[in-house]
Each structure stands twice: as C-alpha cells, then as structure tokens.
C-alpha cells in the first residue's frame, strides 16, 4: 500500500495539533502543505516543530526541520524516530 | 488500507483482557509488593466496581494503597476513600474530591478554597495539574481552569491548551498593559510567551514589537504609547565575534558596542518616563577562550561580563530601568537547554522555548512588583516557622533554633527575616500563643530575632485573618502590602479565604528548604534600595577598603587579629546543659578524652562546687555569633584538679580559642585554691589533632604512651596559656 494514501493518517494526533497551531480544521491528508494552510508560515513552523518535539518526546534536527513540507513529511520523520 | 490501520481496526478481545485484569486484581497484594502488572493497567478502562474490589482486597491484606497506585487510579478518574487522603499530595486530594463529587456545585465552592494553594504549589505534578485543568474545563468551571493553568504554565508546558476557549475570554477581561518589545535578535517567541506570563500575574499583555534590528534606534526614540518597554538581549545577536580581527581590536569594538547600548539606555531614560525592563546576557553555553574565557579578551564570558556591567551601571544611574538577571531567571534550566541552535540558525531566535517562557515570567514578575510595589510587611508565625517545636507544649528550652541541626534551619529563616528587615520590610509577629511567647526570643540563646525587631505583633488565640486586619490598621498599611508566612496549610487557606488581598505563598513543608525559598520569593524583591541603605553600604565598603589597604599582604596573624574574637566563659547552667551534653555526644576531632558524659554526669558535677566544675564558652567575632562551642569538665580534690573532658566544635578550630579557654579554666581553678592540674590525652581514630594540645599550652608530660598520655600544669610556677587574638569575658 502507498504510505501516502490520501485518506489515512498514521498519527491521528496531528489533526488536533493542526487545529491547535494553525486553526486548520479541514480534512488533513498526507499531501496537506503550507499551500493549503494559510497560517503555516515560517514563524508558525517553529511552533509546529516545538509541538511535535513535545507531543512525541523527540528532538528534531535542523535537516528535519527543513524536510518537513507536508503532513506526509511529518509522518515520515515521526516514523523514523520510532514513534 | 495500510497494515497498521488494519491492525488498529481489528476488534480487541475484550473478554480476554478483562480476565487478565480480574486476575491481577485478585493477586493485587503480591503484584503490589513487587510493583508489577498493576502499573501497566489502563485504569480508565476498569469499572469502579472492580476498583472497589481492588481496594478491599488490599485492605484485607492490611496493605496501604501506595501513592503511585493512588495517583494512577485518580488520574483515571476513580474516587478513593477519604482515609487515603492524608498520604496524598494536595493536587491528588483535589483530584479525589472532584472524582468523588462529579461536579456538584457545593464541591466547586470547597475546591475554590484549595485553588490558591494549588496555583502557588511549586511541587504540583505536571500530569495532575493537567488533568485538574481538564476536569475544571469539562465541568464548565472556566475561571478555575484558567487560573490554575496560568499559574502553572511556567512549569507545565501545554497546560494552557486544556483550558480551551475560556482562556482567551479570561485574559480578555484582565486590565491591559501595553508592552513595547525590542531586542538584539528575533523577539516573536518571547512576545508569544508574554500573553500567558502576564495573565498569570493578572494582566493582559498587548505587545507591540519593534522591527528586527532596530533595538538602539527604538531605545533612543521611545514609542510614546507604551506602559513599559522591554529589551530582550542576547550575545550573538548583540555582538557576534569576528575572528579575523586581532583580539585587541575586537575587544575595543565590543567595548564600543557596550558603550553605545549604555548611551541608548541613558537617552531612553531622558526621553521616556515609562519603565524599561532589560535582561542581562546569560552565561554562554560554551567558551571561546577555554580556561581563559572569563579573563582573556577573546573570551565570551568576559564579553558577557563587560556588556552586563555597562547595563547595570547605567540602570543604577536611572530610576526607571529595571535589570532582569537572566542567570537567575534561567537558573532552573541547564545552560545548553537555554538555546536551541536550530532555532538560531533558522530564524535568529536566541532562546529556546523553555528559556523564553522563563524570561517572560521574569519580566512579568518585575512588571508586577513595579506596578503593585514590593511587599512592605512580612507577617510571620512562630511555632514551626521561626523555630522548631511548639512554645506552649514544649517550653522555651526545647525549641529548635540555633547553630546546630535542625535548629540551624529555623535560625537561617530568622536571618532571612532580618535581611528583609534591613531592606525595609516591617516584621510582624502573628502567632497563636499566649502573649508571653514573644519572650522566647530573649530567653532562648539560639534565636537571632529579638522582640524589638517586630514592628507590631498579634500573639493571641484569635483567628489570624482578624489579627492581620487589626495590625494593618495599626500600621496604617493596606493588606495588599502584606506577605504571610505560616507552616500550617490551614492557616494559609483561612488567610486566603478571608483576606484575599494578602499574599500567601506556599511555604515548603521542609524547614531546610525555606531560607532559599524565601530568597526566591519575587514579591519581596526590592526594586531600589533607599538612599540610606546605599550610603550605609558605601560607608562599610569604604571602611573595608581602608582596612585592606592598611593591611597590605594579609598574613594569618593579621587575619586572627582582624576577627575581633571574644570568648565568653561561664559555668554550665541548666540553660546551657543540653548543648554541653550534645557536644559531649557529638564532638570527635577536638576532643581530648572523648568521654561521652551524660546529662546526669554533668549535673552531678555542677551541683557540688567543691568537687568539680563544668565550663562552657561562647565565641563571637565580627562576623557573628558562633554559639556555645567549647566546654570542659574538671574534678577537684583539695588542691588537685583533673580535667575529665575538654572539647571544642570544629567550626572554630585553629583560632586560638582553645588556648584562651584553657587559660580561663586554669584561672578559675586558681581562684578555687587549686595548685596542680592534670589531664590525659586519650587517642581515638579521629582526635589526632589534639595529641600535642597540652604540650603546646606549656604543660609538662607525666608518663603514658601513644594511646594515653598524661600532662600536668603547676599553677603559679608556670605561665598560664592565653591568646592575644581572643578577648576573654566571664559571664555569670
């Protein structure tokens, strides 16, 4: 199966995180990116990184911070951290 | 569908799991002893009736419910019987009350009594705080949820999210403060933290951020519509190092930058009357000149010291620049967690999220003290606060306060009270006792405070809230300038309930933690010390410098001379007997015979003046009182005397106190007609330091061996030992 299936999120907590940080309540898919989320700007990106670090008790690197450009990217990073 | 989603959507065999839980509950006593299985169960999935079975199984085996299990059950929403509550933390007690009541309105009233304590509780566990806020919010108790979350947000990240929409409404209702924020790097993360940090202090922060990189310009042309200006300073953003320049040039440049900042601050204070709050630059996470970092011009720490000095000196000259000590504000965070390098490289954000939260709190604390003024009155309880024990029950002799453990912790709190008194706070005695309790300060030798240190007192059996109102009227001060210290949670709760204006901090239960805790209590921090304090301090400093100049190179004799030591010798009395006995039990190093005399032994000795005597000496020097530190017992037979014991506390060793004390002992024996004194040194594993004590005081050897040597002194024939560094007083 394609891991980037448009309908299934491996990390359902992301829905709440996106609602919380970006006030984004539309359907979240792996393809959701800053293009879809109006408030996902470079500053709010920091809040997202920080929330991911806190929620999953992980520490993200500078590369991962850059790598994250969509919800699918977040899921890949989380998977790599063994979450 | 992915494999993972498939696994999740497969039905779980509930009956199998339930059987496992049932068996675990049946075997609860054994599981509990080994601390297995029970911690792994998700108790929120277990029915209340099964939890009841668990509790009764444990009760039948006479096993108390341990706190970890109580906590798991409470977090899962279960109610515990009331008799478990004494073992619980205040947060868990509150949770239990909520779980028991399920939101009854009278419960809300009862809990609002506990709320200020929970808000002020620096030990409230993060998960408990989070659940409490969540439950308050779910019950629709919005005010409680918002207050607790705001009060704890500096310790419990993420707790604000649990309040939900009510938080915004709560903050919206607070009086606003317009903050102009500028800094040497990105200020956005700090701006975000200002909302909750100021709301915790009762203010709605409206933050206006200056453009990036305009710090100095912003200071020199201050915005006029701000209630307060805030400057967030960091080293890298303010003065990045240029390693191509020779070190001397770079340092000259840094000095110029620091001068520019100081000039901008001065310019600000001539142009604006609004307060300006600026932080010092914290200790760098890593040095650039290694071992030389604090001394060499290439060192980051030296650069930090230089910049900070400029800020502090400028603030000293101005009456509205307040400096936040960043090292103090960030003290609970390891230095390498004070910044997050990827954030710096990403967006020139100098401080980590945790550090920004702590700095925001420090700025909000300072604003709050600035706005409301620092506390003016410290109202203190007596029993188990200023001394250990209960005056009315135990009697004055038994109160713990003095140089020794555990009384020294109480004495240290008294010292903190005196410190605050010197900084201009009034001390008020607020004690449930008979009025004569105030005399304990005079009658007990270990007390630092004296009755006249208190500007007012209410020592009676009336409720403390009534007393504090009366004292406030007497002193003509508002209750909002009072801070109330009491070890009793009940007294604190009563005070909060009946006098909500009074500041009632949660004093730690452990007396050992209280002195430092009181130092960290920001509501008592002075913003300025009065001119009088400053001149006095300056006077002392000048005198000290003059002394140092005169002394030149100070040798040990000069040091002893400068100590201004006084030894007050007296016969052991009923009052000093407990301390003398304690010294006999405890002293190992400076102890000639290590005779462990008991209270009865020494009492017998002091009751018959003809057959013996016991002496004790108190040492004071210019730095303070060391208390009763040296003692001896002597048996007398006609004109012969034998020193039975001679011992001294190690805190005054090596200052000739022992010499002066032995001289005093000989003088007293001479007065009683004794002509010859003898004494033994009995070796132990720890007292080698006094092997040659008698010899060094001019006594003659009188046989014996390594393990036990005898010494004699003929009064009249030989010169009595004395010390020119110790002034001797006899006390009745």
Boltz contact constraints between the chains, C-beta under 6 A:
constraints:
  - contact:
      token1: [A, 1]
      token2: [B, 2]
      max_distance: 6.0
  - contact:
      token1: [A, 8]
      token2: [B, 5]
      max_distance: 6.0
  - contact:
      token1: [A, 10]
      token2: [B, 4]
      max_distance: 6.0
  - contact:
      token1: [A, 43]
      token2: [B, 188]
      max_distance: 6.0
  - contact:
      token1: [A, 50]
      token2: [B, 353]
      max_distance: 6.0
  - contact:
      token1: [A, 62]
      token2: [B, 342]
      max_distance: 6.0
  - contact:
      token1: [A, 65]
      token2: [B, 342]
      max_distance: 6.0
